[in-house]
Amino acid sequence: MDTAASNRGTSQITDITTDGTYLYVVEGGGNKVRKVVIATGEVTTLAGPPNGYADGVGASALFSEPGGITTDGKSLFVSDSNNPVALRFFFSRSVHDGCALSNGRQ
């Protein structure tokens, strides 16, 4: 769970999706993906910041202006505006990887 200080305000929310239990919030300006427990308002940062590109877990997963977000109930899919990828977060593993690439980068 994030500390109260790290949850003060947001930085340019670009999209939100839900699975009914959680809200998943993309902060494009802050290069973050956050999870909010709907029932309690508890917030956890799933990825980011800082700005960049890297597969990884938690803070080691980096974006450059993440944009849209959606879920299929098993994973989250997040577009990354300044990197030519869409990223998939696996709920069961708390990790993400690049999946839909526009320039052949894998």
Rosetta silent file (secondary structure, phi, psi, omega in degrees, C-alpha in Angstrom):
SEQUENCE: MDTAASNRGTSQITDITTDGTYLYVVEGGGNKVRKVVIATGEVTTLAGPPNGYADGVGASALFSEPGGITTDGKSLFVSDSNNPVALRFFFSRSVHDGCALSNGRQ
SCORE:     score description
SCORE:     0.000 S_00000001
   1 L     0.000  140.998  178.093    0.000    0.000    0.000 S_00000001
   2 L   -72.891  155.160  176.511    1.213    3.494   -0.804 S_00000001
   3 L   -76.933  161.613  179.371    1.873    5.947    1.993 S_00000001
   4 L   -58.344  -39.581 -178.883   -0.495    8.842    2.589 S_00000001
   5 H   -64.250  -37.224 -178.017    2.142   11.292    1.309 S_00000001
   6 H   -76.155  -10.939 -179.863    2.552    9.445   -1.991 S_00000001
   7 H  -100.042    4.159  179.529   -1.222    9.561   -2.582 S_00000001
   8 L   -72.111  109.213  178.461   -1.595   13.316   -2.328 S_00000001
   9 L    74.629  172.366  176.416   -3.071   14.329   -5.653 S_00000001
  10 L  -132.790  169.802 -179.221   -2.669   12.705   -9.004 S_00000001
  11 L  -123.443   97.561  174.260   -0.813   13.612  -12.140 S_00000001
  12 L    52.129   76.444  175.487   -2.964   13.781  -15.278 S_00000001
  13 E   -65.991  122.871 -177.840   -5.315   10.806  -15.058 S_00000001
  14 E  -104.981  -20.565  177.679   -5.600    9.525  -18.624 S_00000001
  15 E  -168.131  158.231  178.905   -7.844    6.465  -18.173 S_00000001
  16 E  -142.133  141.355  170.649   -9.623    4.269  -15.620 S_00000001
  17 E  -138.335  168.403 -179.889  -10.979    0.727  -15.771 S_00000001
  18 E  -143.930  155.669  171.095  -12.499   -1.621  -13.188 S_00000001
  19 L  -113.693    9.636 -179.447  -13.028   -5.296  -12.508 S_00000001
  20 L    97.791  -25.709  178.006  -15.766   -4.564   -9.957 S_00000001
  21 L  -106.189  -37.426 -177.698  -13.457   -4.844   -6.952 S_00000001
  22 E  -124.652  151.589  163.613  -10.680   -2.457   -7.952 S_00000001
  23 E   -99.405  138.262  174.426  -10.301    0.687  -10.016 S_00000001
  24 E  -113.333  121.259 -170.558   -7.156    0.731  -12.135 S_00000001
  25 E  -117.030  129.874  174.940   -5.983    4.278  -12.797 S_00000001
  26 E  -100.857  123.734  174.384   -3.437    5.432  -15.360 S_00000001
  27 E  -107.294   94.458 -176.977   -1.596    8.641  -14.496 S_00000001
  28 L   -60.642  -45.045 -178.922   -0.004    9.647  -17.783 S_00000001
  29 L   -68.479  -25.993  179.827    1.746   12.715  -16.394 S_00000001
  30 L  -100.154   -1.322  179.928    3.123   10.770  -13.440 S_00000001
  31 L    55.082   45.744 -177.724    4.013    7.634  -15.455 S_00000001
  32 E  -130.356  153.486  165.597    2.112    5.426  -12.987 S_00000001
  33 E  -121.385  125.371 -177.844   -0.508    2.710  -12.915 S_00000001
  34 E  -121.022  152.238  176.334   -2.389    2.555   -9.610 S_00000001
  35 E  -114.194  129.700  179.156   -4.894    0.135   -8.078 S_00000001
  36 E  -118.460  125.510  174.605   -7.665    1.502   -5.846 S_00000001
  37 E   -74.148  116.905 -175.741   -9.767   -0.774   -3.632 S_00000001
  38 L   -59.674  -42.405 -175.437  -13.311    0.442   -4.334 S_00000001
  39 L   -67.586  -30.735 -173.299  -14.643   -0.525   -0.891 S_00000001
  40 L  -119.318  -19.320 -176.061  -11.926    1.233    1.137 S_00000001
  41 L    82.604    2.165  178.394  -10.148    3.713   -1.150 S_00000001
  42 L   -61.214  133.903 -175.930   -6.775    2.077   -0.392 S_00000001
  43 E  -116.962  134.917  175.352   -4.284    2.907   -3.183 S_00000001
  44 E  -129.909  133.810  174.774   -1.326    0.852   -4.400 S_00000001
  45 E   -84.225  121.452  179.737    1.065    1.831   -7.186 S_00000001
  46 E   -85.200  -32.471 -178.062    1.466   -1.112   -9.562 S_00000001
  47 E  -156.525  150.532  177.143    4.114    0.457  -11.794 S_00000001
  48 L    80.704 -177.143  -28.483    6.198    3.593  -12.178 S_00000001
  49 L   -71.403 -171.410    6.101    7.489    6.234  -11.846 S_00000001
  50 L   -87.129 -169.750  179.124   10.004    7.455  -13.216 S_00000001
  51 E   -71.205  141.439  176.353    9.696    7.991  -16.968 S_00000001
  52 L   156.515 -156.747  172.761   11.221    5.346  -19.263 S_00000001
  53 L  -146.487  122.607  174.951   10.594    1.850  -20.530 S_00000001
  54 E  -163.999  134.059  169.235   11.342   -1.350  -18.672 S_00000001
  55 L   -73.512  148.820  178.171    9.566   -4.616  -17.995 S_00000001
  56 L   165.403 -173.335 -179.453    9.577   -5.478  -14.341 S_00000001
  57 L  -108.045  133.368  175.359    7.710   -5.726  -11.072 S_00000001
  58 E    58.394 -129.306 -175.427    6.378   -2.653   -9.242 S_00000001
  59 L   -63.878  -17.545  178.268    8.665    0.370   -9.327 S_00000001
  60 L   -81.595  -10.350  173.718   11.024   -1.376  -11.765 S_00000001
  61 L   -85.822  120.551 -174.001    8.251   -1.380  -14.417 S_00000001
  62 E  -118.196  148.564  176.996    8.563    1.923  -16.298 S_00000001
  63 E  -127.408  164.842  167.568    6.362    3.868  -18.716 S_00000001
  64 L  -128.150   93.200 -176.069    6.634    7.014  -20.756 S_00000001
  65 L    60.741   68.646  175.209    3.167    8.600  -20.552 S_00000001
  66 E   -58.883  145.446 -175.016    0.911    5.560  -20.178 S_00000001
  67 E  -114.876 -100.649 -176.791   -2.432    6.130  -21.882 S_00000001
  68 E   -78.437  160.054  178.964   -5.399    3.764  -22.124 S_00000001
  69 E  -146.430  143.029  174.145   -6.148    0.826  -19.852 S_00000001
  70 E  -151.407  168.946  178.641   -8.524   -2.143  -19.994 S_00000001
  71 E  -138.625  151.465  172.182   -8.870   -5.568  -18.395 S_00000001
  72 L  -109.797   10.091 -179.003  -10.076   -9.009  -19.428 S_00000001
  73 L    91.663  -17.349  178.446  -10.390  -10.111  -15.782 S_00000001
  74 L  -112.832  -29.307 -176.572   -7.041  -11.948  -15.862 S_00000001
  75 E  -143.431  161.947  168.431   -4.683   -9.181  -16.947 S_00000001
  76 E  -104.581  145.373  175.609   -4.498   -5.418  -17.401 S_00000001
  77 E  -122.408  123.288 -174.853   -3.535   -3.964  -20.773 S_00000001
  78 E  -125.867  126.974  174.246   -1.954   -0.504  -20.761 S_00000001
  79 E   -82.645  148.131 -179.420   -0.901    1.511  -23.799 S_00000001
  80 E  -119.060  107.992 -169.799    2.340    3.453  -23.499 S_00000001
  81 L   -60.736  -38.915 -175.832    2.156    6.706  -25.479 S_00000001
  82 L  -101.954    3.358  171.924    5.889    7.391  -25.916 S_00000001
  83 L  -124.579  141.126 -173.826    7.033    3.791  -26.295 S_00000001
  84 L   -79.925   54.591 -177.673    5.682    1.671  -29.166 S_00000001
  85 E  -142.542  157.647  162.189    4.163   -0.974  -26.898 S_00000001
  86 E  -111.913  138.505 -176.123    1.092   -2.061  -25.045 S_00000001
  87 E  -108.537  140.994  178.775    1.918   -3.628  -21.706 S_00000001
  88 E  -112.659  124.997  174.169    0.162   -6.565  -20.083 S_00000001
  89 E   -98.689  128.491  176.412    0.054   -6.907  -16.302 S_00000001
  90 E   -94.078  118.377  179.599   -0.589  -10.423  -15.031 S_00000001
  91 L   -60.065  -38.546 -174.678   -2.685  -10.349  -11.853 S_00000001
  92 L   -72.686  -19.896 -176.271   -1.425  -13.763  -10.773 S_00000001
  93 L  -118.879   -6.132 -178.186    2.262  -12.798  -11.038 S_00000001
  94 L    52.515   40.597 -179.974    2.287   -9.023  -10.328 S_00000001
  95 E  -137.977  160.981  176.578    4.562   -8.527  -13.337 S_00000001
  96 E  -131.102  160.034  173.633    4.169   -6.993  -16.775 S_00000001
  97 E  -146.651  156.605  175.980    5.579   -7.506  -20.250 S_00000001
  98 E   -70.966  137.712 -176.812    5.345   -5.802  -23.625 S_00000001
  99 E  -130.842  -41.694 -178.097    2.817   -7.536  -25.843 S_00000001
 100 E  -111.633  109.082 -170.138    1.489   -5.492  -28.785 S_00000001
 101 E  -111.986  138.806 -177.964    4.349   -3.878  -30.645 S_00000001
 102 L  -100.046  -13.744 -177.977    4.141   -1.406  -33.499 S_00000001
 103 L  -124.458   17.027  178.322    7.775   -1.292  -34.637 S_00000001
 104 L    85.229   -1.437  178.310    8.919   -4.878  -34.212 S_00000001
 105 L   -71.005  132.658 -179.736   10.536   -4.329  -30.802 S_00000001
 106 L  -131.259    0.000    0.000   10.056   -7.380  -28.600 S_00000001
